[in-house]
Amino acid sequence: MTLSELAEQLEIAPRQVRFLIGEGILPPANKTGRSADAYDETHIEKARRYLALHRLGMKPASIKVLMSFEDAVPIAQIDGVELRVHPDVQPDAIDIEKVIQHLADALRVYSAKEPK
């Protein structure tokens, strides 16, 4: 898909897609020919993740850091919500009760926001 088609599918302006690519949040387009660019499901998935975090009120720099955890280990997934742990984190170093409380608070904030 083209940049315009990607932006349309995400319901954002093409310049915002270019911003996400420029900031390293989205990978550059796949080259398909002399000057043609192609965007795929990877771009959609990463952009939707970015936009969801942005709706939570996170700043772009913070989202970029969070999204760098792509290689994190999935621990649990339920109803479209996934918990991941960075591979460098030692299991015995996790304050489980603190994490649970923070997740509950974050999910309450997220679910209270109006979707675009």
Residue pairs with C-beta under 8 A, 6 or more apart in sequence:
1 9
1 38
1 39
1 40
2 37
2 38
2 39
3 14
3 17
3 18
3 29
3 37
3 39
4 14
5 39
6 17
6 39
6 43
6 44
6 47
7 13
7 14
7 16
7 17
9 44
10 17
10 44
10 47
10 48
10 51
11 116
12 47
12 51
17 26
17 47
20 26
20 46
20 47
20 50
21 27
21 28
21 29
23 60
23 64
24 64
25 46
25 47
25 50
25 60
25 63
25 64
25 67
26 43
26 46
26 47
26 50
27 42
27 43
27 46
29 37
29 38
29 39
29 43
30 37
30 38
30 39
30 40
31 37
31 38
32 38
46 67
49 67
50 63
50 67
51 116
52 110
53 62
53 63
53 66
53 67
54 60
54 63
55 110
55 113
55 115
55 116
56 106
56 109
56 110
56 113
57 109
58 66
69 84
69 86
71 86
71 87
72 84
72 85
72 86
72 87
73 84
73 85
73 86
73 87
74 82
74 83
74 84
75 83
75 84
75 85
76 82
76 83
77 83
81 107
83 103
85 91
85 94
